[in-house]
Amino acid sequence: MANYLLLIYGDEQKWAGMTPDETTAHHARHREFQAAAGARSLGGKQLADSKTATTLRTDDSGTVTPTDGPFLETKEVLGGYYLIEAADLDEAIDLARLLPEVSAGHSGVEIRPIV
């Protein structure tokens, strides 16, 4: 078995603008994913808004400077993750397909193997 990180990306404004019914349906799809994954789900969390992010960068002099925000030039930001265990990438893909962000027009799921 291998471990995979499912990185959930999307438009924060779209997520924030969901109606209560849309939010309920969205969370239900995540519960369906968690039920299907069962013990293969090793953890996962929703992240706070990107405006709360702090980015560290080193300048040419070697000074590390923290700055506010992720400095993204896109509406799509990292919104959450799941760490799963799967036999192979195909199984990870089958599980990830259950996430609502896969079928929403403003979002997607990146699957990364853990080294």
CNS distance restraints for C-alpha pairs under 8 A (distance, minus, plus):
assign (resid   1 and name CA) (resid  85 and name CA) 6.31 0.50 0.50
assign (resid   1 and name CA) (resid  86 and name CA) 5.50 0.50 0.50
assign (resid   1 and name CA) (resid  87 and name CA) 4.49 0.50 0.50
assign (resid   1 and name CA) (resid  88 and name CA) 6.98 0.50 0.50
assign (resid   2 and name CA) (resid  85 and name CA) 5.57 0.50 0.50
assign (resid   2 and name CA) (resid  86 and name CA) 5.51 0.50 0.50
assign (resid   2 and name CA) (resid  87 and name CA) 6.01 0.50 0.50
assign (resid   2 and name CA) (resid  88 and name CA) 6.55 0.50 0.50
assign (resid   2 and name CA) (resid 113 and name CA) 7.45 0.50 0.50
assign (resid   2 and name CA) (resid 114 and name CA) 7.54 0.50 0.50
assign (resid   3 and name CA) (resid  83 and name CA) 6.96 0.50 0.50
assign (resid   3 and name CA) (resid  84 and name CA) 5.62 0.50 0.50
assign (resid   3 and name CA) (resid  85 and name CA) 4.44 0.50 0.50
assign (resid   3 and name CA) (resid  86 and name CA) 6.29 0.50 0.50
assign (resid   3 and name CA) (resid 113 and name CA) 6.08 0.50 0.50
assign (resid   3 and name CA) (resid 114 and name CA) 5.46 0.50 0.50
assign (resid   4 and name CA) (resid  83 and name CA) 5.86 0.50 0.50
assign (resid   4 and name CA) (resid  84 and name CA) 5.35 0.50 0.50
assign (resid   4 and name CA) (resid  85 and name CA) 6.23 0.50 0.50
assign (resid   4 and name CA) (resid  86 and name CA) 7.27 0.50 0.50
assign (resid   4 and name CA) (resid  92 and name CA) 7.12 0.50 0.50
assign (resid   4 and name CA) (resid 111 and name CA) 6.50 0.50 0.50
assign (resid   4 and name CA) (resid 112 and name CA) 5.46 0.50 0.50
assign (resid   4 and name CA) (resid 113 and name CA) 4.36 0.50 0.50
assign (resid   4 and name CA) (resid 114 and name CA) 5.42 0.50 0.50
assign (resid   5 and name CA) (resid  81 and name CA) 6.83 0.50 0.50
assign (resid   5 and name CA) (resid  82 and name CA) 5.86 0.50 0.50
assign (resid   5 and name CA) (resid  83 and name CA) 4.65 0.50 0.50
assign (resid   5 and name CA) (resid  84 and name CA) 6.40 0.50 0.50
assign (resid   5 and name CA) (resid 110 and name CA) 7.97 0.50 0.50
assign (resid   5 and name CA) (resid 111 and name CA) 5.79 0.50 0.50
assign (resid   5 and name CA) (resid 112 and name CA) 5.14 0.50 0.50
assign (resid   5 and name CA) (resid 113 and name CA) 6.28 0.50 0.50
assign (resid   5 and name CA) (resid 114 and name CA) 6.72 0.50 0.50
assign (resid   6 and name CA) (resid  81 and name CA) 5.38 0.50 0.50
assign (resid   6 and name CA) (resid  82 and name CA) 5.10 0.50 0.50
assign (resid   6 and name CA) (resid  83 and name CA) 6.29 0.50 0.50
assign (resid   6 and name CA) (resid  84 and name CA) 7.57 0.50 0.50
assign (resid   6 and name CA) (resid  96 and name CA) 7.19 0.50 0.50
assign (resid   6 and name CA) (resid 109 and name CA) 6.27 0.50 0.50
assign (resid   6 and name CA) (resid 110 and name CA) 5.67 0.50 0.50
assign (resid   6 and name CA) (resid 111 and name CA) 4.70 0.50 0.50
assign (resid   6 and name CA) (resid 112 and name CA) 6.51 0.50 0.50
assign (resid   7 and name CA) (resid  78 and name CA) 6.88 0.50 0.50
assign (resid   7 and name CA) (resid  79 and name CA) 7.86 0.50 0.50
assign (resid   7 and name CA) (resid  80 and name CA) 6.29 0.50 0.50
assign (resid   7 and name CA) (resid  81 and name CA) 4.68 0.50 0.50
assign (resid   7 and name CA) (resid  82 and name CA) 6.89 0.50 0.50
assign (resid   7 and name CA) (resid 109 and name CA) 5.46 0.50 0.50
assign (resid   7 and name CA) (resid 110 and name CA) 4.95 0.50 0.50
assign (resid   7 and name CA) (resid 111 and name CA) 6.35 0.50 0.50
assign (resid   7 and name CA) (resid 112 and name CA) 7.77 0.50 0.50
assign (resid   8 and name CA) (resid  78 and name CA) 5.84 0.50 0.50
assign (resid   8 and name CA) (resid  79 and name CA) 5.63 0.50 0.50
assign (resid   8 and name CA) (resid  80 and name CA) 5.18 0.50 0.50
assign (resid   8 and name CA) (resid  81 and name CA) 5.60 0.50 0.50
assign (resid   8 and name CA) (resid 101 and name CA) 6.95 0.50 0.50
assign (resid   8 and name CA) (resid 107 and name CA) 7.53 0.50 0.50
assign (resid   8 and name CA) (resid 108 and name CA) 6.12 0.50 0.50
assign (resid   8 and name CA) (resid 109 and name CA) 4.64 0.50 0.50
assign (resid   8 and name CA) (resid 110 and name CA) 6.54 0.50 0.50
assign (resid   9 and name CA) (resid  76 and name CA) 5.91 0.50 0.50
assign (resid   9 and name CA) (resid  77 and name CA) 5.23 0.50 0.50
assign (resid   9 and name CA) (resid  78 and name CA) 4.49 0.50 0.50
assign (resid   9 and name CA) (resid  79 and name CA) 5.51 0.50 0.50
assign (resid   9 and name CA) (resid  80 and name CA) 7.33 0.50 0.50
assign (resid   9 and name CA) (resid 101 and name CA) 7.51 0.50 0.50
assign (resid   9 and name CA) (resid 107 and name CA) 5.35 0.50 0.50
assign (resid   9 and name CA) (resid 108 and name CA) 5.33 0.50 0.50
assign (resid   9 and name CA) (resid 109 and name CA) 6.05 0.50 0.50
assign (resid   9 and name CA) (resid 110 and name CA) 7.71 0.50 0.50
assign (resid  10 and name CA) (resid  14 and name CA) 7.91 0.50 0.50
assign (resid  10 and name CA) (resid  15 and name CA) 7.73 0.50 0.50
assign (resid  10 and name CA) (resid  75 and name CA) 7.35 0.50 0.50
assign (resid  10 and name CA) (resid  76 and name CA) 4.55 0.50 0.50
assign (resid  10 and name CA) (resid  77 and name CA) 5.50 0.50 0.50
assign (resid  10 and name CA) (resid  78 and name CA) 6.74 0.50 0.50
assign (resid  10 and name CA) (resid  79 and name CA) 6.70 0.50 0.50
assign (resid  10 and name CA) (resid 101 and name CA) 7.29 0.50 0.50
assign (resid  10 and name CA) (resid 106 and name CA) 5.58 0.50 0.50
assign (resid  10 and name CA) (resid 107 and name CA) 3.82 0.50 0.50
assign (resid  10 and name CA) (resid 108 and name CA) 6.36 0.50 0.50
assign (resid  11 and name CA) (resid  15 and name CA) 6.45 0.50 0.50
assign (resid  11 and name CA) (resid  75 and name CA) 5.22 0.50 0.50
assign (resid  11 and name CA) (resid  76 and name CA) 4.67 0.50 0.50
assign (resid  11 and name CA) (resid  77 and name CA) 6.35 0.50 0.50
assign (resid  11 and name CA) (resid 106 and name CA) 5.84 0.50 0.50
assign (resid  11 and name CA) (resid 107 and name CA) 6.47 0.50 0.50
assign (resid  12 and name CA) (resid  16 and name CA) 5.99 0.50 0.50
assign (resid  12 and name CA) (resid  49 and name CA) 7.33 0.50 0.50
assign (resid  12 and name CA) (resid  75 and name CA) 7.23 0.50 0.50
assign (resid  12 and name CA) (resid  76 and name CA) 7.25 0.50 0.50
assign (resid  12 and name CA) (resid  77 and name CA) 7.03 0.50 0.50
assign (resid  12 and name CA) (resid  79 and name CA) 7.73 0.50 0.50
assign (resid  13 and name CA) (resid  17 and name CA) 5.94 0.50 0.50
assign (resid  14 and name CA) (resid  18 and name CA) 6.41 0.50 0.50
assign (resid  14 and name CA) (resid 106 and name CA) 7.51 0.50 0.50
assign (resid  18 and name CA) (resid  22 and name CA) 5.55 0.50 0.50
assign (resid  18 and name CA) (resid  23 and name CA) 5.89 0.50 0.50
assign (resid  19 and name CA) (resid  23 and name CA) 6.13 0.50 0.50
assign (resid  20 and name CA) (resid  24 and name CA) 6.12 0.50 0.50
assign (resid  21 and name CA) (resid  25 and name CA) 6.21 0.50 0.50
assign (resid  22 and name CA) (resid  26 and name CA) 5.99 0.50 0.50
assign (resid  23 and name CA) (resid  27 and name CA) 6.13 0.50 0.50
assign (resid  24 and name CA) (resid  28 and name CA) 6.14 0.50 0.50
assign (resid  25 and name CA) (resid  29 and name CA) 6.35 0.50 0.50
assign (resid  26 and name CA) (resid  30 and name CA) 6.65 0.50 0.50
assign (resid  26 and name CA) (resid 100 and name CA) 6.28 0.50 0.50
assign (resid  27 and name CA) (resid  31 and name CA) 6.32 0.50 0.50
assign (resid  28 and name CA) (resid  32 and name CA) 6.22 0.50 0.50
assign (resid  29 and name CA) (resid  33 and name CA) 6.25 0.50 0.50
assign (resid  29 and name CA) (resid  98 and name CA) 7.00 0.50 0.50
assign (resid  29 and name CA) (resid  99 and name CA) 6.25 0.50 0.50
assign (resid  29 and name CA) (resid 100 and name CA) 5.94 0.50 0.50
assign (resid  30 and name CA) (resid  34 and name CA) 6.21 0.50 0.50
assign (resid  30 and name CA) (resid  98 and name CA) 7.72 0.50 0.50
assign (resid  30 and name CA) (resid  99 and name CA) 6.00 0.50 0.50
assign (resid  30 and name CA) (resid 100 and name CA) 7.08 0.50 0.50
assign (resid  31 and name CA) (resid  35 and name CA) 6.08 0.50 0.50
assign (resid  32 and name CA) (resid  36 and name CA) 6.12 0.50 0.50
assign (resid  32 and name CA) (resid  98 and name CA) 7.31 0.50 0.50
assign (resid  33 and name CA) (resid  37 and name CA) 6.04 0.50 0.50
assign (resid  33 and name CA) (resid  95 and name CA) 6.85 0.50 0.50
assign (resid  33 and name CA) (resid  96 and name CA) 7.71 0.50 0.50
assign (resid  33 and name CA) (resid  98 and name CA) 5.44 0.50 0.50
assign (resid  33 and name CA) (resid  99 and name CA) 6.17 0.50 0.50
assign (resid  34 and name CA) (resid  38 and name CA) 5.96 0.50 0.50
assign (resid  34 and name CA) (resid  41 and name CA) 6.77 0.50 0.50
assign (resid  36 and name CA) (resid  95 and name CA) 7.33 0.50 0.50
assign (resid  37 and name CA) (resid  41 and name CA) 5.43 0.50 0.50
assign (resid  37 and name CA) (resid  84 and name CA) 7.78 0.50 0.50
assign (resid  37 and name CA) (resid  95 and name CA) 6.69 0.50 0.50
assign (resid  40 and name CA) (resid  84 and name CA) 5.37 0.50 0.50
assign (resid  40 and name CA) (resid  85 and name CA) 4.76 0.50 0.50
assign (resid  40 and name CA) (resid  86 and name CA) 6.67 0.50 0.50
assign (resid  41 and name CA) (resid  82 and name CA) 7.07 0.50 0.50
assign (resid  41 and name CA) (resid  83 and name CA) 6.14 0.50 0.50
assign (resid  41 and name CA) (resid  84 and name CA) 4.45 0.50 0.50
assign (resid  41 and name CA) (resid  85 and name CA) 6.43 0.50 0.50
assign (resid  42 and name CA) (resid  82 and name CA) 7.41 0.50 0.50
assign (resid  42 and name CA) (resid  83 and name CA) 5.26 0.50 0.50
assign (resid  42 and name CA) (resid  84 and name CA) 5.23 0.50 0.50
assign (resid  42 and name CA) (resid  85 and name CA) 6.95 0.50 0.50
assign (resid  43 and name CA) (resid  82 and name CA) 5.67 0.50 0.50
assign (resid  43 and name CA) (resid  83 and name CA) 5.28 0.50 0.50
assign (resid  43 and name CA) (resid  84 and name CA) 7.17 0.50 0.50
assign (resid  44 and name CA) (resid  80 and name CA) 7.28 0.50 0.50
assign (resid  44 and name CA) (resid  81 and name CA) 5.22 0.50 0.50
assign (resid  44 and name CA) (resid  82 and name CA) 3.92 0.50 0.50
assign (resid  44 and name CA) (resid  83 and name CA) 5.92 0.50 0.50
assign (resid  45 and name CA) (resid  80 and name CA) 5.59 0.50 0.50
assign (resid  45 and name CA) (resid  81 and name CA) 5.77 0.50 0.50
assign (resid  45 and name CA) (resid  82 and name CA) 6.73 0.50 0.50
assign (resid  46 and name CA) (resid  79 and name CA) 6.01 0.50 0.50
assign (resid  46 and name CA) (resid  80 and name CA) 4.17 0.50 0.50
assign (resid  46 and name CA) (resid  81 and name CA) 6.68 0.50 0.50
assign (resid  47 and name CA) (resid  78 and name CA) 7.63 0.50 0.50
assign (resid  47 and name CA) (resid  79 and name CA) 5.22 0.50 0.50
assign (resid  47 and name CA) (resid  80 and name CA) 5.00 0.50 0.50
assign (resid  48 and name CA) (resid  52 and name CA) 6.66 0.50 0.50
assign (resid  48 and name CA) (resid  79 and name CA) 7.34 0.50 0.50
assign (resid  49 and name CA) (resid  53 and name CA) 7.52 0.50 0.50
assign (resid  49 and name CA) (resid  79 and name CA) 7.38 0.50 0.50
assign (resid  50 and name CA) (resid  69 and name CA) 6.27 0.50 0.50
assign (resid  50 and name CA) (resid  70 and name CA) 6.64 0.50 0.50
assign (resid  50 and name CA) (resid  77 and name CA) 6.99 0.50 0.50
assign (resid  50 and name CA) (resid  78 and name CA) 7.71 0.50 0.50
assign (resid  50 and name CA) (resid  79 and name CA) 7.96 0.50 0.50
assign (resid  51 and name CA) (resid  68 and name CA) 7.34 0.50 0.50
assign (resid  51 and name CA) (resid  69 and name CA) 5.37 0.50 0.50
assign (resid  51 and name CA) (resid  70 and name CA) 7.73 0.50 0.50
assign (resid  52 and name CA) (resid  68 and name CA) 7.31 0.50 0.50
assign (resid  52 and name CA) (resid  69 and name CA) 6.50 0.50 0.50
assign (resid  53 and name CA) (resid  68 and name CA) 6.11 0.50 0.50
assign (resid  53 and name CA) (resid  69 and name CA) 4.67 0.50 0.50
assign (resid  53 and name CA) (resid  70 and name CA) 5.96 0.50 0.50
assign (resid  54 and name CA) (resid  66 and name CA) 6.29 0.50 0.50
assign (resid  54 and name CA) (resid  67 and name CA) 5.57 0.50 0.50
assign (resid  54 and name CA) (resid  68 and name CA) 4.71 0.50 0.50
assign (resid  54 and name CA) (resid  69 and name CA) 5.25 0.50 0.50
assign (resid  54 and name CA) (resid  70 and name CA) 6.62 0.50 0.50
assign (resid  55 and name CA) (resid  66 and name CA) 5.57 0.50 0.50
assign (resid  55 and name CA) (resid  67 and name CA) 5.31 0.50 0.50
assign (resid  55 and name CA) (resid  68 and name CA) 6.30 0.50 0.50
assign (resid  55 and name CA) (resid  69 and name CA) 6.23 0.50 0.50
assign (resid  55 and name CA) (resid  70 and name CA) 5.81 0.50 0.50
assign (resid  56 and name CA) (resid  64 and name CA) 6.46 0.50 0.50
assign (resid  56 and name CA) (resid  65 and name CA) 5.63 0.50 0.50
assign (resid  56 and name CA) (resid  66 and name CA) 4.52 0.50 0.50
assign (resid  56 and name CA) (resid  67 and name CA) 6.45 0.50 0.50
assign (resid  57 and name CA) (resid  64 and name CA) 5.54 0.50 0.50
assign (resid  57 and name CA) (resid  65 and name CA) 5.55 0.50 0.50
assign (resid  57 and name CA) (resid  66 and name CA) 6.64 0.50 0.50
assign (resid  58 and name CA) (resid  62 and name CA) 5.52 0.50 0.50
assign (resid  58 and name CA) (resid  63 and name CA) 5.34 0.50 0.50
assign (resid  58 and name CA) (resid  64 and name CA) 4.33 0.50 0.50
assign (resid  58 and name CA) (resid  65 and name CA) 6.27 0.50 0.50
assign (resid  59 and name CA) (resid  63 and name CA) 5.57 0.50 0.50
assign (resid  59 and name CA) (resid  64 and name CA) 6.64 0.50 0.50
assign (resid  59 and name CA) (resid  65 and name CA) 7.69 0.50 0.50
assign (resid  72 and name CA) (resid  77 and name CA) 7.63 0.50 0.50
assign (resid  76 and name CA) (resid 106 and name CA) 7.51 0.50 0.50
assign (resid  76 and name CA) (resid 107 and name CA) 6.96 0.50 0.50
assign (resid  84 and name CA) (resid  92 and name CA) 7.67 0.50 0.50
assign (resid  85 and name CA) (resid  92 and name CA) 7.77 0.50 0.50
assign (resid  86 and name CA) (resid  91 and name CA) 5.76 0.50 0.50
assign (resid  86 and name CA) (resid  92 and name CA) 5.64 0.50 0.50
assign (resid  87 and name CA) (resid  91 and name CA) 6.24 0.50 0.50
assign (resid  87 and name CA) (resid  92 and name CA) 7.80 0.50 0.50
assign (resid  88 and name CA) (resid  92 and name CA) 6.49 0.50 0.50
assign (resid  89 and name CA) (resid  93 and name CA) 6.07 0.50 0.50
assign (resid  90 and name CA) (resid  94 and name CA) 6.21 0.50 0.50
assign (resid  91 and name CA) (resid  95 and name CA) 6.33 0.50 0.50
assign (resid  92 and name CA) (resid  96 and name CA) 6.08 0.50 0.50
assign (resid  92 and name CA) (resid 111 and name CA) 7.62 0.50 0.50
assign (resid  93 and name CA) (resid  97 and name CA) 6.09 0.50 0.50
assign (resid  93 and name CA) (resid 111 and name CA) 7.63 0.50 0.50
assign (resid  94 and name CA) (resid  98 and name CA) 7.34 0.50 0.50
assign (resid  95 and name CA) (resid  99 and name CA) 7.75 0.50 0.50
assign (resid  96 and name CA) (resid 102 and name CA) 7.60 0.50 0.50
assign (resid  96 and name CA) (resid 109 and name CA) 7.23 0.50 0.50
assign (resid  97 and name CA) (resid 102 and name CA) 6.17 0.50 0.50
assign (resid  98 and name CA) (resid 102 and name CA) 7.59 0.50 0.50
assign (resid  99 and name CA) (resid 103 and name CA) 7.83 0.50 0.50
assign (resid 100 and name CA) (resid 104 and name CA) 6.41 0.50 0.50
assign (resid 101 and name CA) (resid 106 and name CA) 7.87 0.50 0.50
assign (resid 101 and name CA) (resid 107 and name CA) 5.20 0.50 0.50
assign (resid 101 and name CA) (resid 108 and name CA) 5.17 0.50 0.50
assign (resid 101 and name CA) (resid 109 and name CA) 6.57 0.50 0.50
assign (resid 102 and name CA) (resid 107 and name CA) 6.57 0.50 0.50
assign (resid 102 and name CA) (resid 108 and name CA) 4.81 0.50 0.50
assign (resid 102 and name CA) (resid 109 and name CA) 5.94 0.50 0.50
assign (resid 103 and name CA) (resid 107 and name CA) 7.72 0.50 0.50
assign (resid 103 and name CA) (resid 108 and name CA) 7.55 0.50 0.50
assign (resid 104 and name CA) (resid 108 and name CA) 7.42 0.50 0.50
